[in-house]
Amino acid sequence: MRRRAANRYAAPFTMRCVAALAVLLLAAPASALGGETVHSDDWYALYVNGTKAGHAHTIVLRVTPDAAAGSDTPDAPGDTPGASPGDTAADDAPPAAWITITDTFLKLSRRSTEIELRLGSRVEEDAEGRVTRFRQTQRMSDVDVVTEGRLDGDMIRLDQNGIPGELRYPEGALGPAAIDRRVAAAGFTAGTTTSVLGFATDSPGRAGELTFTVRGAEPIQVIDRRLRLHLVETTNSLSAARGTQMWMDGTARMHVSESEVPGVGTLRMVRTTEALARSVSSPAEVFAAALIVPDRGIAGPRRARRGVFRLARRGGEPFDADVYAGEGQTVGERRADGSRDVTVEAVALPRELAAFTRPVRDPELAPFLARSAYLEIDDPRVRALAAEAVGDERDAVACARRIERFVRRYVADKTLGVGFATAAEVARTAEGDCTEHAMLAAALARAAGLPSRVVMGIVYVPGMSAEGVGPKGAFGYHMWTEILIAKDRWLAIDAALGGFDATHIAMAKSDLSATSPVSQMILPLLEVIASVEIAVIDVETALEGE
């Protein structure tokens, strides 16, 4: 993996979309009917904005009762990370009738810095389509995040990088092989619509609402062949993609798909040979697609203590995306033109604040103090850094400020070449962009006994401060940290930029206890990136030295 140093604004403006893009790929129909044991075996070349940037490989297996009893089914294709059967479950999970194994590889670029993304999944279903066992591996840095689950009655028993959990199985959710069968059984008469609930390994506690609407048959070029295929428009409530179209043959085998993914651009999948699918891929540049240029620039943004920003949909549609409303940020009522004003305040703390002293021991705050797959607070290196950062200080406010300064200095290599590292990985490498700063700061706070959470949103980058940013500047993806310093009082810190200011617009906040927190946080953000316009109404800045 090639990495180059980034400029001082290390916000990962595009990598947040990569997770959503990968969810989209894994949610695509697995393919078609045919065969007895190996039901289908399909390779796809992936193109992002016209550049061949990766491949996907899907195998669907139909398991006979004898094979299910022997559990002697093939492993994942090629070198799929984490798609092997694993040893997650005791053998009390129901036997599988269908198994879908998917491997996806993508290579993207942010201002000439390459990032590789790989996801592998294995989904086992019973004859009715209920998912009985699954395993997903996500690699967005040098460490795998592995999520495994098995069905136990109506509950899913989970394990994510050694951390157990449980979720209720989403009622009516079907696995990918069952969805394929539903689409094929409905036929391809123009106007036919099939609606199903789909199980997603990335969000196993929620069912995605999927629709497939047949528009008719038409000729389409598929590599070196021209085929007459059925155009099927699809929607998925758990996907960030817009306007997804698939071209299928009469057995529901997908030959081509096209999607518009906010913050990335056009994603095209084309069924082809293994050799062509795995041929050399070039990183697709996606930096510019993730920037929002406001109507005017902001002077001295890092000193902004109050900002009012008007968010509107392009084309005049009502702005209905989810934007966080709570401490430090208010969202106004919808205006006559459909826009809404967001007010952000970075105010000084009151002198009479009754700040916590660490360690905080409150059972109600347990989710904000616990370890997770991304915040390994029991890691020896993380604990050592936490002790180094706070020293003997006990006051929560002072500790938060110390952690912010420490992480900013410690992460010396401010690079865009890391996708989404865990805190323990950042503790070892001392490199990354804003997500790595935010993760490490949150982990150090918890290791020091202070509740913490991370915030996903956008932040203003001054004009001409980075390659691809024009004179008006731009808002781009960003992540920062909040530490609970007193009862019901969160303090925002930003170790990547050296401090929080009022050009940070929050979209979602998370304690990172969810099975797939990255994907769940990114959806509100992608709704904004997709079609938003931002007008700078007012910005108040602190005087120098304040």
Buried (B, 14 or more C-beta within 10 A) or exposed (E): EEBEEBEEBBBBBBBBBBBBBBBBBBBBBBBBBEEEEEBBBBBBBBBBBEBBBBBBBBBBBBBEEEBBEEEEBEEBBEEBBBBBBBEBBEEEBBBBBBBBBBBBBBBBBBBEBBBBBBBBBBBBBBEEBBBBBBBBBBBBBEBBBBBBBBBBEEEBBBBBBEBEBEBEBBEEBBBBBBBBBBBBEBEBEEEBEBEBBBBBBBBBBBBBEBBBBBBEBEEBEBBEEEBEBBBBBBBBBBBBBEEBBBBBBEEBBBBBBBBBBBBBBBBBBBBBEBEBBBEEBEBBBBBBBBBBBBEBBBEEBBBBBBBBBBBBBEEEEEBEBEBBEEBBBBBBEEEEEBBBBBBBBBEEEEEEBEBBEBEBEEEEBEBBBBBBBBBBBEBEBBBEBBEEBBEEBBBBBBBBBBBBBBBBEBBEBBBBBBBBBBBBBBBBBBBBBBBBBBBBBBBBBBBBBBBBBBBBBBBBBBBEEBEBBEEBBBBBBBBBBBBBBBEEBBBBBBBBBBBBBBBBBBBBBBBBBBBBBBBBBBBBBBBBBBBBBBBBEEBEBBEEEE
